[in-house]
Amino acid sequence: MKNELKKKVFVDPGSQGRPGWYPTPPADRDLLFYIQRNQNQDAIVYKVNRTPEGLINDHLPMDAYWMRFTAGGVRNELNEYQNRLAYGYESSKISSELYKFEFVSYHDMSFYINKIDGSSDYRVVYQEDGRNIALNNIYVYALEFGVFPDVKYIEVFGTDINSNEEHYKKILIEP
């Protein structure tokens, strides 16, 4: 009798999109959005960066940092590599209530930080098919290969500002 090699199928829990059991950052009036990846449950959180007077910082309108859910939810700063090549952003001021930004790792999509009418709160908005979508979160699926991960796709989750309908966009990254 021959021994047969049994193949095992390993399923990556993040390969079909953001797992529903991933934790989310706690509600906060300055929370703009967050990014999670398939590597672990940790999140990169983006909040309004306010001056001591409560205004948005013109030079660095967002504070981006790690929320390490895998270490009890502690905050860690992004390192220089993460800031310059992956999760950092480049921004420009359009007005005191509107800022444009793009991620340093993905210039094909522009986002806007804008003040919500009648409040001192802000949100991030992008345009899709002529609609304004408030960004909620982003999920990145990548294969790790040494220093530079091989990003396969990005999922963008938002809400249509006018209809309040959920919006979903999947961006396939071509090599």
Secondary structure, 3 states (H helix, E strand, C coil): CCCCCCCCCCCCCCCCCCCCCCCCCCCCCCEEEEEEECCCCCEEEEEECECCCCCECCCCCEEEEEEEHHHCCEEEECCHHHHHHCCCEEEEEEECCEEEEEECCEEEEEEEEEECCCCCCEEEEEEECCEEEEEEEEEEEEECCCCCCEEEEEEEEEEECCCCCEEEEEEECCC
